[in-house]
Structures are given as structure tokens and as C-alpha cells.
Amino acid sequence: MEIGIASVAAITVVCYLVGLIVKASCVNDRYIPIACGLCGAVLGPVGLYLGLDGFPAADYMTAVAVGIVSGLAATGVNQVGKQLSKE
């Protein structure tokens, strides 16, 4: 069984880029995870209906959940990088 890691990683990368755009704008940083989660919530069903190979969802609600988790993972990746760079 495939887990569709490439399609989930693609959603995470796009959401990370959205987070960077929000960070560069005049919006408060506390809204970055919300923007990433919403972006993932939109991209999850898009991935489902585009028929991405190995996408780990078979219905709309699961696709939304996969997208949200992928979007929030983008925020987590950013925070891991920040924590590892601290001395």
C-alpha cells in the first residue's frame, strides 16, 4: 500500500511557501499556522480530485484532514529549523 508521501510533501512545501509570504506581509506572525492550515485544507481536496498517485485519502473529509495536517507540518518544519539553530 502506498502512502502518497510525494503528494503530501508537495502540499507541505506549498503551505510552507504560503507561510513565508504571510511572514513577509504586515500580518501578525500568530496567523501563519492558520494560513498554512487553511491552505492545506484547500489543497487536500484538490489533490484528491486531481487523482494524484498514491494520495492517502479516498473521501473529501479525509482529504481535508490530510491537507490541514500537511499545512501545519509546514509550520512545524519551520520551528524545528529555528530550534536547531539556537545555541
N, C-alpha and C positions, 0 to 999 in steps of 0.2 A: 504494500500500500504506500503510495506516495503521500508526502505531507505538504507538498506545494511550497517548499521553502523559498523558491525563487520569486514567486508571485507575492508572497508575504514580505520578503525582503524589499521588493520593489515598492510596495505600499509604504514600508517604513522609511525608505530613502526619500520618497516624495514628501511624506509628512515631516521628515527632518528638514527638508528644504523650506517647507511652509513655516516651520518653527523659526528658521533663520530669517525669513522675510518678516515675520511678526517681530522678532527681536530687533531688526534694523529699523522698524517703523516706530512711531511715537506711542504705541500701545504698551501698557504696563506688562512687565515680564510674567506676572502671575497668570496671564491669559494664554501663554504659549502652550501649556498642556491641553487647554480647552481647544485651541485652534488645531493642534495635532490630532486630538481625538475626533473632532468633527470632520477633519479632512479624511481620516481613516474610515469614519462612518460612511462617508460618501464613496470612497474608493473601493471599499469592500464589496458592496453590491455591484459596482461597475466591473470589478474583476470576475464576479460570479457570472454576470450576464454576457461578458465578452468571451466566456468559456476558456479562461486561462488554464493551461495544462497543469493538472495536479492541484488546483485551487482547493483548499481544505474546507469547503463549505458546499452544502447541497441545497440550502434554502436561504431565503432573504435574511432572516434574523441571525442565523449563524454567520452569514457574510458580513453583516453589520458588526457583530461582535468581533470577528477576526480583524476587521478594519480598525475598530476602536483600539483593540489591544496592540495592533501594529503601529498605530499612530502614537499611542502612549509609550510604546517601546522606543520610539524615536527620541522622546524626552528623556527616557532612562539612559539611552546611549550617550546623550549629551552630558548628563550628570555624572556618569561613570568616568567619562573623559576628564571632567573638571576635578573630580575627587582624586583621580590617579595623578593629576599634575600638581596637587598640593603637596607641600613638604612639611 
